[in-house]
Amino acid sequence: MPEIHAIFWDVGGVLLSNAWDHTQRIAALEHFRLDEEEFHSRHEMVVSSFERGKISLEEYLDRTVFYRDRPFTRDEFRDYMFSLSQPIPEVLAFARALANSGKYFMGTINNESRELNLHRIEEYGLREIFRLFVSSCFVGLRKPDSGIYRLAIETTQFNPEECCFIDDRALNLECAAKLGMHTIQMQGLEQLRSELGKLGVRQ
């Protein structure tokens, strides 16, 4: 089996909580007492553009929340969105240790809107761990589109079989595997450590 030289990580659900997934959206709707059906109908129409960096956070909020007067401000809603991001400390520490070993190229392949992505990169020191962010908002592609995995492979010039991709969602892993990447479905730190060990990955 070829040696692993590059490890690509999903962010939400692996290293941090999800940024603006269903659970986070429901929490915000309940906090600000917004109509769930109305919001999600609007959200579904713009989420692809939002996560691919085609519209800004302000434009997203225009279309999903502030198309009518609200008893709260944009800043209050935006701050609440950002506050929903929380670290998974033990996984972050493990990823940092792998990065510090100098043995592996570390990058992300993640779906995230630009403003939330930049906030999370800064807030949780992800630039200290990862050399490349193949984020949907930067590259205009979203998982599970095979193009985003191909871009990561071609940009770094590793062979697919030298790469491992870690994600918590099976569909995202299936598409990476079809290109020849090794894949691990994240279930917990010890399981992740074990699966990486089977591929010869050590700190």
KENU-338707 format. One record per residue (C-alpha): residue number from 1; residue in three letters; chain; x, y, z. Coordinates in nm, 3 decimals. Example, Ala and Ser with C-alpha at 12.3 -4.5 7.8 and 13.67 -1.06 7.14 Angstrom:
+-------+------+--------+---------+---------+---------+
! lumse ! zavo ! tortor !    east !   north !      up !
+-------+------+--------+---------+---------+---------+
!     1 !  ALA !      A !   1.230 !  -0.450 !   0.780 !
!     2 !  SER !      A !   1.367 !  -0.106 !   0.714 !
+-------+------+--------+---------+---------+---------+
END
This chain:
+-------+------+--------+---------+---------+---------+
! lumse ! zavo ! tortor !    east !   north !      up !
+-------+------+--------+---------+---------+---------+
!     1 !  MET !      A !   0.000 !   0.000 !   0.000 !
!     2 !  PRO !      A !   0.140 !   0.345 !  -0.092 !
!     3 !  GLU !      A !   0.249 !   0.562 !   0.200 !
!     4 !  ILE !      A !   0.012 !   0.841 !   0.305 !
!     5 !  HIS !      A !   0.165 !   1.183 !   0.242 !
!     6 !  ALA !      A !  -0.142 !   1.412 !   0.257 !
!     7 !  ILE !      A !  -0.434 !   1.421 !   0.498 !
!     8 !  PHE !      A !  -0.739 !   1.627 !   0.407 !
!     9 !  TRP !      A !  -0.998 !   1.707 !   0.673 !
!    10 !  ASP !      A !  -1.358 !   1.817 !   0.676 !
!    11 !  VAL !      A !  -1.401 !   2.091 !   0.937 !
!    12 !  GLY !      A !  -1.762 !   2.093 !   1.059 !
!    13 !  GLY !      A !  -1.849 !   1.772 !   1.240 !
!    14 !  VAL !      A !  -1.484 !   1.663 !   1.256 !
!    15 !  LEU !      A !  -1.267 !   1.941 !   1.403 !
!    16 !  LEU !      A !  -1.539 !   2.186 !   1.505 !
!    17 !  SER !      A !  -1.913 !   2.183 !   1.539 !
!    18 !  ASN !      A !  -2.095 !   2.245 !   1.214 !
!    19 !  ALA !      A !  -2.106 !   2.612 !   1.119 !
!    20 !  TRP !      A !  -2.456 !   2.664 !   0.979 !
!    21 !  ASP !      A !  -2.609 !   2.320 !   0.942 !
!    22 !  HIS !      A !  -2.962 !   2.212 !   1.034 !
!    23 !  THR !      A !  -2.897 !   2.203 !   1.410 !
!    24 !  GLN !      A !  -2.742 !   2.550 !   1.414 !
!    25 !  ARG !      A !  -3.018 !   2.696 !   1.198 !
!    26 !  ILE !      A !  -3.290 !   2.553 !   1.421 !
!    27 !  ALA !      A !  -3.118 !   2.699 !   1.729 !
!    28 !  ALA !      A !  -3.111 !   3.043 !   1.563 !
!    29 !  LEU !      A !  -3.474 !   3.020 !   1.453 !
!    30 !  GLU !      A !  -3.583 !   2.934 !   1.805 !
!    31 !  HIS !      A !  -3.364 !   3.203 !   1.960 !
!    32 !  PHE !      A !  -3.498 !   3.476 !   1.731 !
!    33 !  ARG !      A !  -3.850 !   3.327 !   1.699 !
!    34 !  LEU !      A !  -3.848 !   3.302 !   1.323 !
!    35 !  ASP !      A !  -4.088 !   3.094 !   1.115 !
!    36 !  GLU !      A !  -3.908 !   2.768 !   1.036 !
!    37 !  GLU !      A !  -4.089 !   2.680 !   0.715 !
!    38 !  GLU !      A !  -4.054 !   3.028 !   0.569 !
!    39 !  PHE !      A !  -3.687 !   3.053 !   0.659 !
!    40 !  HIS !      A !  -3.592 !   2.709 !   0.524 !
!    41 !  SER !      A !  -3.776 !   2.769 !   0.199 !
!    42 !  ARG !      A !  -3.566 !   3.080 !   0.143 !
!    43 !  HIS !      A !  -3.249 !   2.917 !   0.274 !
!    44 !  GLU !      A !  -3.270 !   2.626 !   0.031 !
!    45 !  MET !      A !  -3.295 !   2.867 !  -0.262 !
!    46 !  VAL !      A !  -2.970 !   3.046 !  -0.177 !
!    47 !  VAL !      A !  -2.754 !   2.804 !   0.025 !
!    48 !  SER !      A !  -2.562 !   2.674 !  -0.277 !
!    49 !  SER !      A !  -2.466 !   3.028 !  -0.380 !
!    50 !  PHE !      A !  -2.385 !   3.114 !  -0.018 !
!    51 !  GLU !      A !  -2.151 !   2.820 !   0.036 !
!    52 !  ARG !      A !  -1.985 !   2.860 !  -0.305 !
!    53 !  GLY !      A !  -1.898 !   3.222 !  -0.230 !
!    54 !  LYS !      A !  -2.135 !   3.363 !  -0.491 !
!    55 !  ILE !      A !  -2.323 !   3.576 !  -0.238 !
!    56 !  SER !      A !  -2.197 !   3.735 !   0.083 !
!    57 !  LEU !      A !  -2.329 !   3.679 !   0.434 !
!    58 !  GLU !      A !  -2.504 !   4.016 !   0.410 !
!    59 !  GLU !      A !  -2.680 !   3.910 !   0.089 !
!    60 !  TYR !      A !  -2.774 !   3.577 !   0.245 !
!    61 !  LEU !      A !  -2.927 !   3.754 !   0.544 !
!    62 !  ASP !      A !  -3.110 !   3.994 !   0.312 !
!    63 !  ARG !      A !  -3.280 !   3.701 !   0.143 !
!    64 !  THR !      A !  -3.347 !   3.475 !   0.440 !
!    65 !  VAL !      A !  -3.403 !   3.699 !   0.743 !
!    66 !  PHE !      A !  -3.401 !   4.074 !   0.679 !
!    67 !  TYR !      A !  -3.640 !   4.091 !   0.385 !
!    68 !  ARG !      A !  -3.877 !   4.237 !   0.644 !
!    69 !  ASP !      A !  -3.836 !   4.441 !   0.963 !
!    70 !  ARG !      A !  -3.718 !   4.244 !   1.264 !
!    71 !  PRO !      A !  -3.709 !   4.322 !   1.639 !
!    72 !  PHE !      A !  -3.335 !   4.241 !   1.640 !
!    73 !  THR !      A !  -3.038 !   4.375 !   1.449 !
!    74 !  ARG !      A !  -2.814 !   4.219 !   1.184 !
!    75 !  ASP !      A !  -2.524 !   4.236 !   1.426 !
!    76 !  GLU !      A !  -2.720 !   4.040 !   1.687 !
!    77 !  PHE !      A !  -2.812 !   3.771 !   1.437 !
!    78 !  ARG !      A !  -2.461 !   3.754 !   1.289 !
!    79 !  ASP !      A !  -2.299 !   3.735 !   1.633 !
!    80 !  TYR !      A !  -2.533 !   3.453 !   1.730 !
!    81 !  MET !      A !  -2.447 !   3.262 !   1.411 !
!    82 !  PHE !      A !  -2.076 !   3.290 !   1.488 !
!    83 !  SER !      A !  -2.128 !   3.189 !   1.853 !
!    84 !  LEU !      A !  -2.268 !   2.851 !   1.746 !
!    85 !  SER !      A !  -1.924 !   2.740 !   1.626 !
!    86 !  GLN !      A !  -1.751 !   2.537 !   1.896 !
!    87 !  PRO !      A !  -1.425 !   2.338 !   1.888 !
!    88 !  ILE !      A !  -1.381 !   1.964 !   1.937 !
!    89 !  PRO !      A !  -1.062 !   2.016 !   2.142 !
!    90 !  GLU !      A !  -0.925 !   1.662 !   2.144 !
!    91 !  VAL !      A !  -0.951 !   1.627 !   1.765 !
!    92 !  LEU !      A !  -0.799 !   1.970 !   1.708 !
!    93 !  ALA !      A !  -0.510 !   1.873 !   1.935 !
!    94 !  PHE !      A !  -0.458 !   1.549 !   1.743 !
!    95 !  ALA !      A !  -0.462 !   1.729 !   1.407 !
!    96 !  ARG !      A !  -0.215 !   1.984 !   1.542 !
!    97 !  ALA !      A !   0.017 !   1.705 !   1.658 !
!    98 !  LEU !      A !   0.008 !   1.546 !   1.312 !
!    99 !  ALA !      A !   0.087 !   1.883 !   1.156 !
!   100 !  ASN !      A !   0.371 !   1.946 !   1.400 !
!   101 !  SER !      A !   0.524 !   1.607 !   1.319 !
!   102 !  GLY !      A !   0.612 !   1.744 !   0.975 !
!   103 !  LYS !      A !   0.535 !   1.407 !   0.817 !
!   104 !  TYR !      A !   0.214 !   1.497 !   0.636 !
!   105 !  PHE !      A !   0.070 !   1.767 !   0.414 !
!   106 !  MET !      A !  -0.240 !   1.888 !   0.598 !
!   107 !  GLY !      A !  -0.534 !   2.050 !   0.421 !
!   108 !  THR !      A !  -0.910 !   2.088 !   0.446 !
!   109 !  ILE !      A !  -1.187 !   2.005 !   0.202 !
!   110 !  ASN !      A !  -1.497 !   2.168 !   0.346 !
!   111 !  ASN !      A !  -1.828 !   2.328 !   0.257 !
!   112 !  GLU !      A !  -1.862 !   2.664 !   0.427 !
!   113 !  SER !      A !  -1.963 !   3.021 !   0.358 !
!   114 !  ARG !      A !  -1.680 !   3.273 !   0.337 !
!   115 !  GLU !      A !  -1.745 !   3.480 !   0.648 !
!   116 !  LEU !      A !  -1.809 !   3.183 !   0.876 !
!   117 !  ASN !      A !  -1.511 !   2.997 !   0.730 !
!   118 !  LEU !      A !  -1.273 !   3.289 !   0.788 !
!   119 !  HIS !      A !  -1.409 !   3.339 !   1.141 !
!   120 !  ARG !      A !  -1.351 !   2.971 !   1.226 !
!   121 !  ILE !      A !  -1.003 !   2.966 !   1.070 !
!   122 !  GLU !      A !  -0.903 !   3.268 !   1.280 !
!   123 !  GLU !      A !  -1.086 !   3.180 !   1.602 !
!   124 !  TYR !      A !  -0.950 !   2.826 !   1.628 !
!   125 !  GLY !      A !  -0.600 !   2.876 !   1.487 !
!   126 !  LEU !      A !  -0.655 !   2.655 !   1.183 !
!   127 !  ARG !      A !  -0.382 !   2.831 !   0.983 !
!   128 !  GLU !      A !  -0.133 !   2.683 !   1.231 !
!   129 !  ILE !      A !  -0.251 !   2.332 !   1.139 !
!   130 !  PHE !      A !  -0.340 !   2.342 !   0.769 !
!   131 !  ARG !      A !  -0.138 !   2.455 !   0.470 !
!   132 !  LEU !      A !  -0.431 !   2.460 !   0.226 !
!   133 !  PHE !      A !  -0.802 !   2.535 !   0.260 !
!   134 !  VAL !      A !  -1.002 !   2.383 !  -0.024 !
!   135 !  SER !      A !  -1.318 !   2.551 !   0.103 !
!   136 !  SER !      A !  -1.631 !   2.569 !  -0.111 !
!   137 !  CYS !      A !  -1.648 !   2.946 !  -0.066 !
!   138 !  PHE !      A !  -1.295 !   2.988 !  -0.208 !
!   139 !  VAL !      A !  -1.308 !   2.741 !  -0.497 !
!   140 !  GLY !      A !  -1.674 !   2.766 !  -0.608 !
!   141 !  LEU !      A !  -1.730 !   2.390 !  -0.571 !
!   142 !  ARG !      A !  -1.911 !   2.196 !  -0.300 !
!   143 !  LYS !      A !  -1.884 !   1.843 !  -0.171 !
!   144 !  PRO !      A !  -1.989 !   1.592 !  -0.291 !
!   145 !  ASP !      A !  -1.904 !   1.736 !  -0.636 !
!   146 !  SER !      A !  -1.606 !   1.530 !  -0.751 !
!   147 !  GLY !      A !  -1.443 !   1.849 !  -0.879 !
!   148 !  ILE !      A !  -1.355 !   1.972 !  -0.530 !
!   149 !  TYR !      A !  -1.159 !   1.654 !  -0.450 !
!   150 !  ARG !      A !  -0.990 !   1.658 !  -0.789 !
!   151 !  LEU !      A !  -0.889 !   2.019 !  -0.729 !
!   152 !  ALA !      A !  -0.728 !   1.926 !  -0.395 !
!   153 !  ILE !      A !  -0.536 !   1.641 !  -0.557 !
!   154 !  GLU !      A !  -0.424 !   1.836 !  -0.862 !
!   155 !  THR !      A !  -0.331 !   2.150 !  -0.666 !
!   156 !  THR !      A !  -0.109 !   1.957 !  -0.425 !
!   157 !  GLN !      A !   0.022 !   1.716 !  -0.691 !
!   158 !  PHE !      A !  -0.015 !   1.408 !  -0.471 !
!   159 !  ASN !      A !  -0.135 !   1.083 !  -0.618 !
!   160 !  PRO !      A !  -0.487 !   0.999 !  -0.489 !
!   161 !  GLU !      A !  -0.363 !   0.681 !  -0.322 !
!   162 !  GLU !      A !  -0.118 !   0.895 !  -0.119 !
!   163 !  CYS !      A !  -0.408 !   1.096 !   0.022 !
!   164 !  CYS !      A !  -0.654 !   1.032 !   0.305 !
!   165 !  PHE !      A !  -0.977 !   1.228 !   0.344 !
!   166 !  ILE !      A !  -1.165 !   1.245 !   0.675 !
!   167 !  ASP !      A !  -1.533 !   1.342 !   0.684 !
!   168 !  ASP !      A !  -1.834 !   1.259 !   0.900 !
!   169 !  ARG !      A !  -2.071 !   1.204 !   0.605 !
!   170 !  ALA !      A !  -2.070 !   0.890 !   0.393 !
!   171 !  LEU !      A !  -2.170 !   1.056 !   0.064 !
!   172 !  ASN !      A !  -1.877 !   1.297 !   0.080 !
!   173 !  LEU !      A !  -1.641 !   1.003 !   0.133 !
!   174 !  GLU !      A !  -1.785 !   0.796 !  -0.150 !
!   175 !  CYS !      A !  -1.697 !   1.058 !  -0.409 !
!   176 !  ALA !      A !  -1.342 !   1.096 !  -0.276 !
!   177 !  ALA !      A !  -1.295 !   0.717 !  -0.275 !
!   178 !  LYS !      A !  -1.402 !   0.693 !  -0.640 !
!   179 !  LEU !      A !  -1.104 !   0.913 !  -0.727 !
!   180 !  GLY !      A !  -0.872 !   0.675 !  -0.543 !
!   181 !  MET !      A !  -0.832 !   0.857 !  -0.210 !
!   182 !  HIS !      A !  -0.832 !   0.664 !   0.116 !
!   183 !  THR !      A !  -1.128 !   0.770 !   0.329 !
!   184 !  ILE !      A !  -1.227 !   0.757 !   0.696 !
!   185 !  GLN !      A !  -1.575 !   0.832 !   0.829 !
!   186 !  MET !      A !  -1.525 !   1.024 !   1.152 !
!   187 !  GLN !      A !  -1.698 !   0.871 !   1.454 !
!   188 !  GLY !      A !  -1.465 !   0.970 !   1.736 !
!   189 !  LEU !      A !  -1.102 !   1.038 !   1.815 !
!   190 !  GLU !      A !  -0.997 !   0.687 !   1.912 !
!   191 !  GLN !      A !  -1.167 !   0.539 !   1.606 !
!   192 !  LEU !      A !  -0.999 !   0.802 !   1.387 !
!   193 !  ARG !      A !  -0.659 !   0.734 !   1.543 !
!   194 !  SER !      A !  -0.708 !   0.360 !   1.487 !
!   195 !  GLU !      A !  -0.816 !   0.397 !   1.124 !
!   196 !  LEU !      A !  -0.525 !   0.628 !   1.047 !
!   197 !  GLY !      A !  -0.291 !   0.383 !   1.217 !
!   198 !  LYS !      A !  -0.407 !   0.111 !   0.978 !
!   199 !  LEU !      A !  -0.290 !   0.338 !   0.696 !
!   200 !  GLY !      A !   0.047 !   0.382 !   0.862 !
!   201 !  VAL !      A !  -0.021 !   0.735 !   0.987 !
!   202 !  ARG !      A !   0.159 !   0.813 !   1.314 !
!   203 !  GLN !      A !   0.226 !   1.134 !   1.504 !
+-------+------+--------+---------+---------+---------+
END
